[in-house]
Amino acid sequence: MSIQVSELSKVYGEQRAVDAISFELKKGEITGFLGPNGAGKSTTMKMITGFLPPTSGKASVCGFDIVEQSLEVRKRVGYLPESNPLYYDMYIKEFLEFIAGIHQLGKASSQRITEVINLTGLQPERHKKIGALSNGYKQRVGLAHALLHDPEVLILDEPTTGLDPNQLADIRQLIKELGANKTVILSTHIMQEVEALCDRVIIINKGKIVADDKLSILQKNNAGNGYIQVTFAELTSEAELLGIAGVTRVVAREGNTWQLFTSQVDDVRKNLLQFALINNRNILSLQSNSQSLETIFREITKSA
């Protein structure tokens, strides 16, 4: 496993910011790390990257202990913190040369700097001082910083903050490509971003992990507001549709179209097709709508 976390905790006085959490992440996996403000997301990320010592528990990155082998961990992690600290008086290339020196990239520095400038779309602004850049381009510089030493693990805290829609699409695509051969932890408040990028979701609330699963399974298991929208060629009654196993509520729409609400979208779809076959009903259209991640997030963090 690229990242292993076991019973990891961080305590400030009487406050348990992170409370004995455990999870494992493997290479080639993009994981959305979600939670309300103050839930412990950033604290967890800072502990994994070696910026913050844990109070108790253990964690390792690529087999190296975050406390005992902190330097080895930092060599293998690219970290973009939410605050994105940059040297505003430096030019972009000058800053990246400075970071390359810290990572001791040596003769490979020049080529690698060119590569990350191209990867992050900094070419149009590459001759400017960082302080003169827009927020979106500053965020790109932070991402270039995280990528410069070609780390095995990327930990990105709100990586798309300040990006315009065009920049957003570019950076999301880059993160998706990087996730093919790296381990990526992505923290964001934009749920559509998680749905577009992440294979897996971990939700933390009040310092504890309250959900950890593949996105598709999480949606299926929490699909209380999921529904199937179906249009029949023939007239169909509400009573008939309520008789389909798994349907909890029925709403009529225009043109003999119905919405069938259920907590078991896949099962109801099969039962609906069987209903149509037995009752000689022709289905003109059929669409499923699982519960959105945003709704799942609200329900889980509200009840935890």
C-alpha positions as CSV (number, residue, x, y, z in Angstrom):
1,M,0.0,0.0,0.0
2,S,1.2,3.5,-0.7
3,I,-0.4,5.0,2.4
4,Q,-1.2,3.1,5.6
5,V,-2.9,4.9,8.5
6,S,-3.6,3.1,11.8
7,E,-5.4,4.5,14.8
8,L,-4.0,8.0,14.0
9,S,-4.9,10.8,16.4
10,K,-4.1,14.4,17.0
11,V,-5.1,16.0,20.3
12,Y,-5.0,19.7,21.2
13,G,-5.6,20.1,24.9
14,E,-9.1,18.6,25.4
15,Q,-10.0,18.7,21.7
16,R,-9.5,15.5,19.6
17,A,-9.0,17.0,16.1
18,V,-8.4,13.5,14.7
19,D,-9.7,10.5,16.6
20,A,-8.0,7.1,16.0
21,I,-8.7,6.9,12.2
22,S,-7.4,4.1,10.0
23,F,-7.4,3.6,6.2
24,E,-5.1,2.3,3.4
25,L,-4.6,3.7,-0.1
26,K,-3.0,2.1,-3.0
27,K,-1.2,3.2,-6.2
28,G,-3.5,4.3,-9.1
29,E,-6.3,5.4,-6.8
30,I,-7.8,8.9,-6.5
31,T,-9.5,9.3,-3.2
32,G,-11.7,12.1,-2.2
33,F,-11.1,13.1,1.4
34,L,-14.2,15.0,2.5
35,G,-15.6,16.6,5.7
36,P,-17.1,19.8,7.1
37,N,-14.9,22.6,8.1
38,G,-13.0,21.6,11.3
39,A,-13.6,17.9,10.7
40,G,-9.9,17.0,10.7
41,K,-9.1,16.8,7.0
42,S,-6.2,19.3,6.9
43,T,-4.8,18.0,10.2
44,T,-4.8,14.4,8.8
45,M,-3.0,15.6,5.6
46,K,-0.4,17.5,7.6
47,M,0.3,14.4,9.7
48,I,0.7,12.1,6.7
49,T,3.1,14.6,5.0
50,G,5.2,15.0,8.2
51,F,4.3,18.6,8.8
52,L,2.5,17.8,12.0
53,P,3.5,15.1,14.5
54,P,0.6,12.8,15.6
55,T,-0.4,12.5,19.2
56,S,-0.8,8.7,18.9
57,G,-1.2,6.0,16.2
58,K,0.9,5.2,13.2
59,A,1.1,6.1,9.5
60,S,3.5,5.2,6.7
61,V,4.0,6.4,3.1
62,C,5.5,4.0,0.6
63,G,6.7,1.9,3.6
64,F,8.3,4.8,5.5
65,D,7.1,5.8,8.9
66,I,5.9,9.4,9.1
67,V,7.7,10.1,12.4
68,E,10.8,7.9,12.3
69,Q,11.5,8.4,8.6
70,S,10.0,11.8,8.0
71,L,12.6,12.9,5.4
72,E,12.0,9.7,3.3
73,V,8.3,10.4,3.4
74,R,8.7,14.0,2.2
75,K,10.8,12.8,-0.7
76,R,7.9,10.7,-1.9
77,V,5.0,13.1,-1.3
78,G,3.9,16.1,-3.3
79,Y,1.8,18.3,-1.0
80,L,-0.4,21.3,-2.0
81,P,-1.7,22.8,1.2
82,E,-4.9,24.8,1.3
83,S,-2.9,28.0,2.1
84,N,-0.5,27.4,-0.8
85,P,2.6,29.2,0.6
86,L,4.6,30.8,-2.2
87,Y,7.4,33.4,-2.5
88,Y,5.7,36.3,-4.2
89,D,8.9,38.2,-5.0
90,M,10.3,35.3,-7.0
91,Y,9.6,34.6,-10.7
92,I,7.9,31.3,-11.5
93,K,11.0,29.7,-13.0
94,E,13.2,31.1,-10.3
95,F,10.9,29.7,-7.6
96,L,10.8,26.2,-9.3
97,E,14.6,26.3,-9.6
98,F,14.8,27.0,-5.8
99,I,12.5,24.0,-5.1
100,A,14.4,21.8,-7.4
101,G,17.5,22.6,-5.4
102,I,15.8,21.6,-2.2
103,H,14.9,18.3,-3.8
104,Q,18.5,17.9,-5.2
105,L,17.3,17.3,-8.7
106,G,20.7,18.3,-10.1
107,K,21.2,18.2,-13.9
108,A,17.6,17.0,-14.3
109,S,16.2,20.3,-12.9
110,S,16.0,22.3,-16.1
111,Q,14.1,19.6,-18.1
112,R,11.8,18.8,-15.2
113,I,10.9,22.5,-14.6
114,T,10.0,22.8,-18.3
115,E,7.9,19.7,-18.0
116,V,5.9,20.8,-15.0
117,I,5.4,24.3,-16.4
118,N,3.9,22.7,-19.5
119,L,1.8,20.2,-17.4
120,T,0.3,22.9,-15.3
121,G,-0.3,25.4,-18.1
122,L,2.0,28.1,-16.7
123,Q,3.6,28.9,-20.1
124,P,1.7,32.1,-20.7
125,E,2.8,33.6,-17.4
126,R,6.2,31.9,-16.9
127,H,8.2,35.2,-17.0
128,K,6.1,36.9,-14.3
129,K,6.7,37.2,-10.6
130,I,4.4,35.0,-8.6
131,G,3.0,38.1,-6.8
132,A,1.7,39.4,-10.1
133,L,-0.3,36.3,-11.0
134,S,-4.0,35.8,-10.6
135,N,-5.2,33.4,-7.9
136,G,-5.8,30.7,-10.4
137,Y,-2.2,30.9,-11.7
138,K,-0.8,31.0,-8.2
139,Q,-2.7,27.8,-7.6
140,R,-1.0,26.3,-10.7
141,V,2.4,27.3,-9.3
142,G,1.6,25.5,-6.1
143,L,0.6,22.4,-8.1
144,A,3.8,22.6,-10.1
145,H,5.7,22.8,-6.8
146,A,4.0,19.6,-5.6
147,L,4.7,17.8,-8.9
148,L,8.3,18.9,-9.4
149,H,10.1,16.0,-7.9
150,D,7.8,13.5,-9.5
151,P,6.4,12.1,-6.2
152,E,4.7,8.7,-5.8
153,V,2.0,10.3,-3.6
154,L,0.1,13.5,-4.2
155,I,-1.9,15.2,-1.4
156,L,-3.9,18.1,-2.6
157,D,-5.9,20.3,-0.3
158,E,-8.5,22.3,-2.3
159,P,-6.3,22.2,-5.5
160,T,-8.8,24.0,-7.7
161,T,-9.4,27.1,-5.5
162,G,-9.5,30.3,-7.6
163,L,-9.5,28.6,-11.0
164,D,-11.9,29.8,-13.8
165,P,-14.0,27.2,-15.7
166,N,-11.4,26.7,-18.4
167,Q,-8.5,26.3,-15.9
168,L,-10.7,24.0,-13.8
169,A,-11.2,21.6,-16.7
170,D,-7.5,21.5,-17.4
171,I,-6.4,20.9,-13.8
172,R,-9.1,18.2,-13.3
173,Q,-7.9,16.4,-16.4
174,L,-4.3,16.6,-15.2
175,I,-5.2,15.2,-11.8
176,K,-7.1,12.4,-13.4
177,E,-4.0,11.5,-15.6
178,L,-1.7,11.7,-12.6
179,G,-4.0,9.4,-10.7
180,A,-3.3,6.6,-13.2
181,N,0.1,5.8,-11.8
182,K,0.2,7.8,-8.5
183,T,-1.7,7.7,-5.2
184,V,-3.8,10.9,-5.0
185,I,-5.7,12.3,-2.0
186,L,-7.9,15.1,-2.9
187,S,-9.7,17.3,-0.4
188,T,-12.4,19.7,-1.7
189,H,-15.8,21.2,-0.9
190,I,-16.8,20.8,-4.6
191,M,-18.8,17.6,-4.7
192,Q,-19.0,17.5,-8.5
193,E,-15.2,17.5,-8.6
194,V,-15.2,14.4,-6.4
195,E,-17.8,12.7,-8.6
196,A,-15.8,13.6,-11.7
197,L,-12.4,12.5,-10.4
198,C,-12.5,10.1,-7.5
199,D,-12.6,6.3,-7.4
200,R,-13.2,6.3,-3.6
201,V,-14.5,8.6,-1.0
202,I,-13.5,8.9,2.7
203,I,-15.7,11.2,4.8
204,I,-14.4,12.4,8.2
205,N,-16.6,14.2,10.7
206,K,-15.6,15.4,14.2
207,G,-12.3,13.7,13.8
208,K,-13.7,10.2,13.0
209,I,-14.1,8.5,9.7
210,V,-17.9,8.1,9.1
211,A,-17.7,6.7,5.5
212,D,-15.1,4.9,3.4
213,D,-16.0,3.2,0.2
214,K,-16.0,3.3,-3.6
215,L,-18.1,6.2,-4.8
216,S,-20.5,3.9,-6.7
217,I,-21.1,1.7,-3.7
218,L,-21.5,4.7,-1.4
219,Q,-24.2,6.1,-3.7
220,K,-25.9,2.7,-3.9
221,N,-25.9,2.1,-0.2
222,N,-27.2,5.6,0.6
223,A,-29.6,6.0,-2.3
224,G,-32.6,7.1,-0.2
225,N,-33.5,9.8,-2.7
226,G,-32.7,7.8,-5.8
227,Y,-35.4,7.4,-8.4
228,I,-36.1,6.0,-11.8
229,Q,-37.9,8.0,-14.4
230,V,-39.9,6.0,-16.9
231,T,-42.2,6.8,-19.8
232,F,-44.7,4.2,-21.0
233,A,-46.5,4.1,-24.3
234,E,-49.6,2.9,-22.6
235,L,-51.6,4.4,-19.7
236,T,-50.3,3.2,-16.3
237,S,-51.7,3.9,-12.9
238,E,-50.0,5.0,-9.7
239,A,-51.4,1.9,-7.9
240,E,-49.7,-0.4,-10.4
241,L,-46.3,1.2,-10.0
242,L,-46.5,1.3,-6.2
243,G,-47.0,-2.5,-6.4
244,I,-43.5,-2.9,-7.9
245,A,-41.2,-4.3,-5.2
246,G,-38.8,-1.7,-3.8
247,V,-40.8,1.4,-4.9
248,T,-41.5,3.7,-2.0
249,R,-43.1,6.7,-3.7
250,V,-44.5,7.5,-7.2
251,V,-44.7,11.0,-8.8
252,A,-46.6,11.6,-12.0
253,R,-45.0,13.7,-14.8
254,E,-46.3,14.9,-18.1
255,G,-46.8,12.5,-21.1
256,N,-47.4,9.3,-19.1
257,T,-44.0,9.7,-17.4
258,W,-43.4,8.6,-13.8
259,Q,-40.7,9.0,-11.2
260,L,-40.3,5.9,-9.0
261,F,-38.5,6.7,-5.8
262,T,-36.5,3.9,-4.2
263,S,-33.5,3.1,-2.0
264,Q,-32.6,0.2,-4.4
265,V,-32.3,1.7,-7.8
266,D,-30.7,-1.3,-9.5
267,D,-33.2,-3.8,-8.1
268,V,-36.2,-1.6,-9.0
269,R,-34.9,-1.2,-12.5
270,K,-35.0,-5.0,-12.9
271,N,-38.4,-5.2,-11.3
272,L,-39.8,-2.5,-13.5
273,L,-38.6,-4.3,-16.7
274,Q,-40.3,-7.5,-15.4
275,F,-43.5,-5.5,-14.7
276,A,-43.5,-4.1,-18.2
277,L,-43.0,-7.6,-19.7
278,I,-45.8,-9.2,-17.7
279,N,-48.3,-6.4,-18.2
280,N,-47.6,-5.8,-21.9
281,R,-46.3,-2.2,-21.3
282,N,-43.9,-0.7,-23.8
283,I,-41.2,1.5,-22.2
284,L,-40.3,4.5,-24.3
285,S,-37.6,5.9,-22.0
286,L,-35.9,4.9,-18.8
287,Q,-33.4,6.9,-16.7
288,S,-31.9,6.3,-13.3
289,N,-30.9,9.0,-10.9
290,S,-28.9,7.9,-7.9
291,Q,-28.6,10.1,-4.8
292,S,-26.0,12.9,-5.3
293,L,-22.8,12.8,-3.3
294,E,-23.7,16.2,-1.9
295,T,-26.9,14.8,-0.4
296,I,-25.1,11.8,1.0
297,F,-22.4,14.0,2.5
298,R,-25.0,16.2,4.2
299,E,-26.9,13.2,5.6
300,I,-23.8,11.3,6.9
301,T,-22.2,14.3,8.5
302,K,-25.4,15.5,10.0
303,S,-26.2,12.2,11.7
304,A,-22.7,11.4,12.8
